[in-house]
Amino acid sequence: MSTQPDLLYSEEEEALRAAVRDLLTDHCDAAGVIARTESDAPQDLALWKALADGMGLAGLLVPEERGGQGASHREAAVVLEELGRAVAPVPYLTSAVVATEALLTCGDEDLLGRLAAGRSIGALAVALHTAPGGAVRTVRVEDGRLHGELTGIADAAAADVLLVPGADGGLYAVGADAVTITPQTSLDLTRPVATVTLDGAAGRRLGEAEPAVRRALRAGAGLLASEQLGVAEWALTETVRYLKERKQFNRQVGGFQALKHRLAQLWLEVVSLRAAARNAADALSTGEDTDIAVAVAQACASGVAVHAAEEALQLHAGIGMTWEHPIHLYLKRAKADSIAYGTAGAHREALAGLVDLQAP
């Protein structure tokens, strides 16, 4: 008989949040992120080093005996909430969650230890839009050499090692210097995607691809909801703050009844998303009803994050339309996240099958 999960944040989780937020406040200001999106180096590898090496956050999901911190998905979710609030351009979700989960399935101790310590950055070479259990594109394997092209790979340009699914059913570790990585145009400039071309690249077989990829994408989808929660919370908080300061007809704009109603509705949506995201993180950490919890979280997260960012853009009026204001970063992240690891519709369809709910 399972007990009701406690979804409230523990003292340790709140302390972790405070530490991550302090670091991001000092090293991830909005102007800096915008400037990076205009450069040829959108990812902040110095910030990543501070998070991964300095704070040890890259190894949260890795047991201590395997070189990690031995924490759980709940702690990783708190980190992702804060990274979402800052739209931090770091490969945390792709390396410390998705690639790490794949390696935990395969059991490659050396590579897992390098990722956990932040000495390497990993990327699962599966298109970012792929839902858990969805069709995965593979590459041809001949005598340990990989041949093929994979598109839509998130954070591939920042990775040292790529985890590539082969047509023979294996998952292969391939050095980033052995492949050609071509940037693709991405809506979310803080999480760039790329095409990976393998032309006889040497690969080391890690294990079976199917269970590793399925586990990795499920964790990615489940914890993505916490990042989307962070995006939505920032949008709501900043909009409330702005409307308290802005005046029209010598009155605070935030005092207008119509806007109060819109913000109240948005607050209810954000609170609901927090419950769903926390439940997904808890289910991933305990292994109870995980598929259902992840599907529920993703069925609701995309709509809330996009709505929150759209409301922030509109209610900030003219200044919200400028490139200098960071709202566009949040709207683009919310829009891109809405198709990452499966759309809300794909997760609703999966949920219907999980709970045996037939379509009319």
N, C-alpha and C positions, 0 to 999 in steps of 0.2 A: 504494500500500500504506500503510494508516494505521498509525501508531505507537501503542503502548500509552500512554494518558494518565497523567500523573503527578497523582494525586489528593491528594497530601500538600499541606498548607498551606505556601505560600512565606513567606519572612521578611517580605515586604511585606504579605502577607495577615494574618500574625500581628500585625504592628505596627498595621494597620488595626483588627483585633479589639480590641487593647489600648486604642486611642484611643476607640473606640465604647463599650467597656465602662466606661471611666473616666467618660465623659460621662453614661452611663445610671446609673451608681452615684451620681453627684452630683445628677442631675436627674430620676430616675425611680424613686423608692422605692415600695415596695409600698403603703404607707399612702396616698401621694399618688394612686396609680392608683385605689385603691378609692374614695377620696373623690371623684375625678372621675366615676366610674361612677354616683355618687349625685347628681350635679349635672346641669345642663342643658347642660354643655359637656364631654362625655366625652373629646374629643380635646385633646391638649396641644400647642397651636400654638406655644408658646414653645420647647418641646423640638424640635418640627419645624424651627423657624427655626435653632436651634443645629446640628441635623444637616444641614439643606439648605444654609443660607447660611454658617454658621460653618465647617463641615467640608467643604462642597462635595459631599455624598454624593448629593444629588438628581440630579446629572449623571453618575454613574458610567458609565452605559450609553451616554452621548452622546459621539460623537467630539469631539476638541478643536476641530476646525475648525468645529464646529456649536455651540460654546459649552459643551461638557461637559468631563468629566475624561478621557475616552478610555480608561476601564478596561474590565473585562469582567464577564460574569455571575458569574465566580468571586468577584470582590471584592464584588459586590452580594449574593452568597449569604452571605458572612461577615457583612456588616451585618445581614442578615435573621436569621442565627443569634442574634446578640446582641439584636436587637429581640424575637425569640421568647423568649429567656431572661428578658427584663424585661417581657413582655407590654406593650410600649410602645404607648400609644394615639396613634400617628402614622400618616399615610397614605403610608408609604413604599412598600409593595407596590403599592398602587392607583395612586399618582401616578408615583413614580420608576421603577417597573417596567412596569406594565400600560399606563397611559396613554402613557408615554414610548415603549414599543415600538410602539404604534399610530401615534404621530406619526413615528417613524423610518421606518415603511413609507410614510406619506403624504408625508413630506418637507416639512412646514410648518416652516420655519426659525425664524420669529419665535416661534411658540407653543412650539416645542421648546426654544428658548433660554430662554424664561421659566420653563419647568418645570425645566430643568437648573440654572438659577441659584437656584431656590427662590422666585422672585418670584411664581409662580402654582402652584396645586395643581390637578391634573387628575384626572378620574375617567371611566373608560370606562363609559358608560351601558348596561351589559350585566349582567344578574342575576348575583350572585356565584356561584351554584351552577352556572353554565354551563361545561361542559367544552370543551376545545379541539375545534373541529369540530362542536360541538353546535348545536342550533337557537337562533337569536338573534332576540329580539323586536325589531321595528322600529316606527318611527312614520311617519305620513303626511306627505308633503311637498307643499306647494302654494305655488308662486311664492316659493320660498325660505323659507317659513314652516313650522314643524314642529308637528304636532298628534298627541297621543297620551299614553299613560301607561306608564311603565316601573317595575317593582317590583324590590325586592331589590338596589338599587344601593349598593355599599359605599362609605363615606366621601363620599357625595354632599354631605352637609351641610358638609363642610370644604372642598369644591372651589370654585375660582373659575370653572373652565370644565369643561363636560361634553362628552364626545365621543359623539355620538348617532348610531346607525345608522338610516338612512332606508329607507323601503320602495322607493325608487328605486335602491337599491344604493350610495348614497353615505354617507360618514361626515362628520358635520357638527359643527363647533365651536359650542357654544351657551354664552353667559354664564350663570352660575348665578343672576344677578339677573333673568334673563328667564324663569325657570321657577319652579314651586311645588315645594318639597321638603318632604315630610311624613315625619317619622321613623316607622319601623316597629319593632315590638317585636323585639328581637334577643337571642338567647341570649348572644352575646359582646358585652358592653357596651363593650369596648375597640375594637371595629371595627363601629360602628353602620351599619345599612342603612336605606335610605329609599325612598319612592316619589317618582318624578320625573314631574310633570305638565306637559306642554307644550301651551299653548293659543295657538297662533300665534306661538311664539317664533322670532325671527330666527336663522337658522343659516348659517354659512359653510362651504361644501363643501370638505373637505380632500382627498378622494380616494375610492378604492373601499373600501367597508367590509369586504368579505369577507376579503381578504388581511391587512388591518390588524388586524381582530378576531381572526383565527386566530392570527397571530403573537403578539399581545398575550396571549391566553389561554394559549397554549403556554408563554410565558415566565412568566406568572403561576403556572401549575401547577408548572412545573419549580422555580422559586425558592421557592414556598410550602413545598416539602419541606425547605428549609433553615430556614425559620421553625419548622416542626413539629419539626425536629431540636433547635432551641434550646429549645422547650417541653419536649421529652422529656429533654434533658440537665439542665435545671433541676430537673425533677421527680426524676430519679434522684439527682443530687448532693445536693439538700436532704433527701431521704429517708434517704440514707446518713448524712449529718451528724446528723440528728435521732435516728436509731436508735443512733448511737454515744453520744449524750448521755443518752438516756432510759433509766431503770433500772426493772426489775420484779423482785421477789423478790431484790433486792440484786444483780442482774446487769444488764449492758448488754443491752438488747433486741436490739441488732444482733448479739450473739453467738449467738442462737438459730439452730439449724441450718436450720429451716424457712424463716426469713426470709432467711438467707444464700442459699438456693437461689432464692428468688423474686427477690432482687436480682441474682443472677448471671444469671438468665434475662433479666431486663430489660436488664442491661448488654449482653448479646449482641444483643438487639433494637436497642438504640440504636446500637451499633457498625455493624450492618448498615444501618440507616437513614443513618448518616453516609456510608457508602460510596455508597449509592444517590443521596443528595442531592448529594454532591460530583460524582458522575458526570453527573448531570443538569445541574449548573451548568457543568461543563467542556464537555459536549456543546452547550449553548446558546452557549457562547463560541466554539467551533470550527465548529459547524454539521454535525458528523459524527454520524449516527444519533440525531439530536435527538429525534424523535418517540418512538423506542423508549426512550431514556434517561429522558425525562419520564414516560412511562407506567409504567415500572418503579419510578421513585421514588415516584410517587403511589399505585401499587398497594400499597406497603408503608408509606408515611409515616403515613397516618391511623390505622391500627391500632396502630402503635408509640406515637404521641403520646398517643392516648386511653388506651392501657394504662398508660403511664408516669404519666399524671395520675391515673388511677383508683387505681393502687398507692400513689401519694403520699398521696392522700386517705385511703385505708384505713389505711396504716401510720403516719400521723400521729395516728390514733385521734381522741379527742374534739376536740383543738384544730384538727384538719383540717376539722372540720365547721362551724367558726365563720366568720362573715362577716369578722372582723378578720384572719384568716390568708389569705394570697393564693392558696392552692391552688385555690379555686373559680374564680379568674380563669384559671388555666392549664387547668383541666378544661373550662371553657366555650370557651376559645380552641381547644383541641384538638378538641372536639366540632364547633364551627362550621367549623373548617378541614377537617374530615373530609368535608364536602360542598362546600367551596369549589373552584371550577374543576374540578368533576367528582368524583364519589365514587370510592372505590377500585374498586368493581365496574365503573364506567364505564371506568376506565383499564385494568382487566384485559381487558375486552372489546375495547378499542381495541388493546391489546398483542397479543391473539390474532390480530387481523386483520393487524397489522403483520408478525408473524413466521409468518403462514400456518398457524396452529394451529387446527384445526377443533374445534368443540365435539363431545363424544361423542354 
